[in-house]
């Protein structure tokens, strides 16, 4: 569970301007557990992926020069990944396998040893865990973990232990390990069970309107939509709360 909040942190949360959060119909008294998305909720994912792809490109220059020439940058590597996505739909829930097979296909097409896909993916995966958290992410996680069981729920392949935030979570669920991802209700149900509470007593927090909000609503959860970019809501169902920042959630729940 989390460390104790310092008086300064507690005061910061308690005085947070909750104008950045709109609680449409959130029943705070019913919340006994939290599930929370990772990518683009606790950190921006695409800068992380770009840095990992750049590190992979440098590795290929030294270890698979023909592949490095054929696929010299992030854009070209993503192009072959899209090809593998189309050809291997059974891997869509497993982003690690998708990335590994994309690298293998690039090596194969270029005439390099396809076995290099394993060490190449290991390097990519190491850099993929080097995320840069949003400024208020740790403070928010400490606040939540001090009050509720918190479970990570992601379609991505971030590892909360390798990222260094596992102390805030009771459990973590990924589409790769579970076999299906959001918005399938089964992964939300499993996360709520891991938290020790019913879906009706669980609040799910995430940035994706369809995967996070619509999926969690379909599973019977309350939802908080993290909308830091000021997007318009376009789905017929609505989240129970809309947040401009993560720390705004603390203001609602305190």
Secondary structure, DSSP 8 states (H G I E B T S, - for coil): ------HHHHHHHHT--GGGEEESS--GGG--EEEE--BTTTB-HHHHHHHHHHHHHHHHHHH-HHHHHHS-SHHHHHHHHHHHHHH-GGGTT-HHHHHHHHHHHHHHHHTS-TTHHHHHHHHHHHHHT---B-TTHHHHHHHHHTTSEEEEEESS---HHHHT-GGG-SEEEEHHHHS--TT-HHHHHHHHHHHTS-GGGEEEEES-IIIIIIHHHHTT-EEEEE-TT-----SSS--SEEESSSHHHHHHH-
